[in-house]
Amino acid sequence: MVQAVIYKGVKFLSLYGIDAPYLTSEIVMQHVLGVEISFIVANPTYPVPISKESEFWQLLNKRAKGYPLSHIIGKREFWSNDFIVNQDVLDPRPDSETIIETVLKYYTNKKQRLKIADFGTGTGCLLTVLLKEYQYSVGIGFEKSFKACRIAYQNLKRHNLLNRARLFSSSWTKCHMQFDLIVSNPPYIKRSKLKFLQDEVQKEPNIALDGGINGLECYTSIFVMLQKCLKKNCFAILEIGEDQSGIDKLVRSYGLAFLEYVYDLSGMKRCVVIKHV
Ligand code: GLN
């Protein structure tokens, strides 16, 4: 019976100290059976076929070994949309929704024809969501990891955005166009801290996390590009972490205007708003 197997899964995951064991066990079961959670809730005595149960245990074992749930089921939700993920891309995180909220605050007219750039697009989640919010806009994602680019392509395709989006499999430093909005969630973890990240974060690509010795390497290179690629009086909205809490000084030193820090739900400074004046 499906509910009983889910409970066994909860016990198993708890033994390994996995966070949110109930939700994890339920999501894995839902994935294996190919059904919605509502099906499980409505049919708690549904008999799980043996082959499906063995697949369920295989996946739970992977989770117990520290693999992120998103890699196990191959997707992750961001701004209420599903995104394909794997080991080649950074998982979309709820914290990064702060970027979307901030864009919505600065660009209030949803009918605007914005030209949007996403530096280091990864899964393409920021670009995808922004193009869905601003239906008349177009966008370009720059992503130097070819493997990540393939995932971004699949995500844009899945959300029917290939007609309004382009991907460049190259560094944002190669950008030579001008945009009305630039967003980025660049790698920002100080190199010395990488080895202390949670197991599951360590399974994400280093290239998406390693912010160099002081965690600022990507920002300095982005700031140079903003002077060239961000139209005058337009905004760049960039994600930051704990090591960038004093980045306002650096912004000003590049001749850009620092407007504000925006805080995430846990009260951390999560993004910085910059204007090209
Ligand atoms: N927010 C991620 C973490 O803390 C880091 C993402 C990044 O470097 N851009 O795990």
Boltz pocket constraint, residues with backbone or C-beta under 6 A from the ligand:
constraints:
  - pocket:
      binder: B
      contacts: [[A, 90], [A, 93], [A, 95], [A, 185], [A, 186], [A, 187], [A, 188], [A, 189], [A, 201], [A, 208], [A, 209], [A, 210], [A, 239], [A, 241]]
      max_distance: 6.0
